[in-house]
Amino acid sequence: MVDAKLTHEEQMMARAINNATKARPRCMPNPWVGAVLVSSDGQVFDGFTQEFGGEHAETVCLNEAGEKAQGATLFVTLEPCSHIGKTGPCVERIIESRISRVVIGMKDPDHQVYGEGIKSLQNAGIDVVAGVLETLVSDQLAPYVHHRKTGRPYVVLKIATTLDGKVAAPDGSSQWITGPEARREGHKLRAYSDAICVGKGTVISDNPQLTVRDWMPDDGIHQNLDPRRVVLGKVPTEAAVHPCYEFTGDLFGLLEELGGDGVLQLLVEGGASTYKAFHDLGLVNEYQLFLAPAFMGGSDGVNIFSGDSTQEISDLWRGRIQDVAELGKDIKVTVVPEHN
């Protein structure tokens, strides 16, 4: 249901944001962009970024609208591209279609685009409005925005834990702390990530495949959605995680390398020492904690973070809760650093 308090522009941008949710993960590593075209007689056409190498959201709308695009208003979550990539520049198609007005959620932080798409549209006599529901769009595109601004992937720590903060039993076993709904959400998170990382200890104790098996997009189209696999350290040749990249350098170097290779989002799935390493270096952009209504009891279970704790309450790491969701009997809590 559309919020009646929103202006018409905001309502259409909210619709475009919703369209963008249909693009991911198939469009990756392109940004997941949504669009809406409203013709001069009030007809509405929807679009979102297609599979990598396919049409962008704006072009999908223009193709659907045909001659109805003339004199229409186009709403798009991200500034239309003005450079040649896998497809031609969207601004050229928009100009050729004789669109009258373009409403943009946010400027594209990519240095090849930033402001240039808007400038090209304005030079062609098209009225442009930018910054409509910008915060919502920026949040939706957070991995893409972070990558374009820093050159490094957006890092998500995915943590399945008991209510008393244990991620594994004293014998090292951790399957399964959470229920099937939470595990399905975890596999969706894998599909939404370009790469997944674990420490060698996790491989040795759990022998995970780190593939997407329990989730698929609503369209039901079968496609390999597995992220590339990264292991911190060397693991046995018979490990199920192979083929994988066995990395032995520092984490800053890993992020620089993955970012340079086009990885927008890196999912870190354990174990406790790996979580601790990313956390202590301040490299985490988002923590997704899957909380099971269970207690391990005692103090000999494996904590979320291994190693020494903060010694004083005044030195606690503090973030903010961004979202809380029920997943069957479990709860997913999304936490981001306060500076995000």
Long-range contacts (C-beta under 8 A, 24 or more apart in sequence): 9-75, 9-103, 9-129, 9-132, 10-132, 10-133, 12-36, 12-38, 12-73, 12-75, 12-103, 13-75, 13-77, 13-103, 13-105, 13-132, 13-133, 13-137, 14-133, 14-136, 15-44, 15-46, 15-75, 16-57, 16-75, 16-76, 16-77, 16-105, 17-77, 17-105, 17-133, 17-136, 17-137, 17-140, 19-46, 19-47, 19-48, 19-57, 20-48, 20-49, 20-57, 20-77, 20-140, 21-140, 22-48, 22-218, 23-48, 23-49, 23-50, 23-57, 24-192, 25-191, 25-192, 25-217, 25-225, 26-50, 26-51, 26-52, 26-217, 26-221, 26-223, 27-51, 27-52, 27-54, 28-52, 28-192, 28-194, 28-264, 29-194, 29-262, 29-263, 29-264, 30-56, 30-86, 31-78, 31-108, 31-141, 31-144, 32-140, 32-141, 32-144, 33-57, 33-58, 33-76, 33-77, 33-78, 34-76, 34-77, 35-60, 35-61, 35-74, 35-75, 35-76, 35-77, 36-61, 36-74, 36-75, 36-76, 37-61, 37-62, 37-64, 37-65, 37-68, 37-69, 37-72, 37-73, 37-74, 37-75, 37-99, 38-72, 38-73, 38-75, 39-65, 39-68, 39-69, 39-71, 39-72, 40-68, 40-70, 40-71, 40-72, 40-100, 41-68, 43-68, 52-86, 53-86, 53-87, 54-87, 55-87, 56-80, 56-81, 56-87, 56-90, 58-90, 58-93, 58-94, 59-87, 59-90, 59-93, 62-93, 62-94, 62-97, 62-99, 65-97, 69-97, 69-98, 69-99, 70-97, 70-98, 70-99, 71-98, 71-99, 71-100, 72-99, 72-100, 72-101, 73-99, 73-100, 73-101, 73-102, 73-103, 74-99, 74-101, 74-102, 74-103, 75-102, 75-103, 75-132, 76-102, 76-103, 76-104, 76-105, 77-104, 77-105, 77-106, 77-137, 77-140, 77-141, 78-104, 78-105, 78-106, 78-108, 78-137, 78-141, 79-104, 79-106, 79-107, 79-108, 79-113, 79-114, 79-115, 79-117, 79-118, 79-130, 80-104, 80-117, 80-121, 81-108, 81-112, 81-113, 81-117, 82-112, 82-113, 82-116, 82-117, 82-119, 82-120, 83-112, 83-113, 83-116, 89-120, 90-117, 91-117, 91-120, 91-121, 94-121, 94-126, 95-120, 95-121, 95-124, 95-126, 99-126, 100-126, 100-127, 101-126, 101-127, 101-128, 101-129, 102-126, 102-127, 102-128, 102-129, 103-128, 103-129, 103-130, 103-132, 104-128, 104-129, 104-130, 104-131, 104-132, 105-130, 105-131, 105-132, 105-133, 105-134, 105-136, 105-137, 106-130, 106-131, 106-134, 106-137, 106-138, 106-141, 108-148, 109-144, 109-145, 109-148, 109-149, 110-148, 111-148, 142-285, 142-286, 143-264, 143-265, 143-285, 144-264, 146-264, 146-285, 147-259, 147-263, 147-264, 150-259, 151-256, 151-259, 151-260, 152-255, 152-256, 152-258, 152-259, 153-194, 153-195, 153-255, 153-258, 153-259, 153-263, 153-264, 153-265, 153-266, 154-264, 154-265, 154-266, 154-285, 154-286, 155-255, 155-265, 155-266, 155-268, 155-278, 155-283, 155-284, 155-285, 155-286, 156-189, 156-193, 156-265, 156-266, 156-267, 156-268, 156-284, 156-285, 156-286, 156-287, 156-288, 157-268, 157-275, 157-278, 157-279, 157-284, 157-286, 157-287, 157-288, 158-186, 158-189, 158-267, 158-268, 158-269, 158-288, 158-290, 159-270, 159-275, 159-287, 159-288, 159-289, 159-290, 159-304, 160-186, 160-290, 160-292, 161-289, 161-290, 161-291, 161-292, 161-304, 162-291, 162-292, 162-294, 162-295, 162-296, 162-301, 163-291, 163-292, 163-293, 163-294, 163-295, 164-295, 164-296, 164-297, 164-301, 165-303, 165-304, 166-296, 166-301, 166-302, 166-303, 166-304, 167-270, 167-271, 167-272, 167-302, 167-303, 167-304, 168-205, 168-271, 168-272, 168-301, 168-302, 169-296, 169-301, 169-302, 170-300, 170-301, 170-302, 172-205, 172-302, 173-205, 174-205, 174-206, 174-270, 174-302, 175-206, 177-290, 177-292, 177-294, 178-290, 178-292, 178-327, 178-330, 179-292, 179-327, 179-328, 179-329, 179-330, 180-214, 180-328, 181-327, 181-328, 181-329, 181-330, 182-290, 182-292, 182-327, 182-328, 182-330, 182-332, 183-214, 184-214, 184-215, 184-327, 185-215, 185-290, 185-327, 185-332, 186-214, 186-290, 187-212, 187-213, 187-214, 187-215, 188-212, 188-215, 189-267, 189-288, 190-215, 190-225, 190-226, 190-227, 190-267, 191-215, 191-216, 191-217, 191-225, 191-227, 192-265, 193-227, 193-265, 193-266, 193-267, 194-227, 194-228, 194-258, 194-262, 194-263, 194-264, 194-265, 194-266, 195-227, 195-228, 195-229, 195-230, 195-258, 195-263, 195-265, 195-266, 195-267, 196-227, 196-228, 196-229, 196-230, 196-266, 196-267, 196-268, 196-269, 197-230, 197-231, 197-232, 197-254, 197-266, 197-267, 197-268, 197-269, 197-274, 198-230, 198-231, 198-232, 198-241, 198-268, 198-269, 198-270, 198-271, 198-274, 199-231, 199-232, 199-233, 199-270, 199-271, 199-273, 199-274, 200-231, 200-232, 200-233, 200-234, 200-235, 201-271, 201-273, 201-274, 202-269, 202-270, 202-271, 202-274, 203-231, 203-235, 203-236, 203-239, 203-241, 204-235, 204-236, 204-239, 205-271, 207-239, 207-240, 207-241, 208-240, 208-241, 208-269, 209-240, 209-241, 210-241, 210-244, 210-269, 227-267, 228-263, 230-254, 230-258, 230-266, 232-274, 232-277, 251-277, 251-278, 251-281, 251-283, 252-281, 252-283, 255-283, 271-302, 271-306, 272-302, 272-303, 272-304, 272-305, 272-306, 273-306, 273-307, 275-304, 275-305, 275-306, 276-305, 276-306, 276-307, 279-305, 279-317, 282-337, 284-337, 285-336, 285-337, 285-340, 286-322, 286-334, 286-335, 286-336, 286-340, 287-319, 287-334, 287-335, 287-336, 288-332, 288-333, 288-334, 288-335, 289-332, 289-333, 289-334, 289-335, 290-327, 290-330, 290-331, 290-332, 291-330, 291-331, 291-332, 291-333, 292-329, 292-330, 293-329, 293-330
